[in-house]
Amino acid sequence: MNTDQLEKFFKVIDKCEGRVELVSDDGDLRINLKSTIAKYFSLAQIFSAGAELIPSLDLVVYNEEDAMRLLEFTVSGGGWR
């Protein structure tokens, strides 16, 4: 995901009404993407650590409308390409 896509992704997250989290497979890392400080600090840590330390992350969305909003963003080509 490039910087422009990341900015668009965060704009979609900001529109979400419920909690949105980025979670590692083992659950050790859990980032509340609704918190501006947490998302920027944690994402900087993740990107600097590299894929060898955190091979995959899950996006956990607690509100159904928010899940649809994020799915639409992904399907429309807004991110993850």
Secondary structure, 3 states (H helix, E strand, C coil): CCHHHHHHHHHHHHHCCCCEEEEECCCCCEEECCCHHHHHHHHHHHHHHCCCCCCCEEEEECCHHHHHHHHHHHHCCCCCC
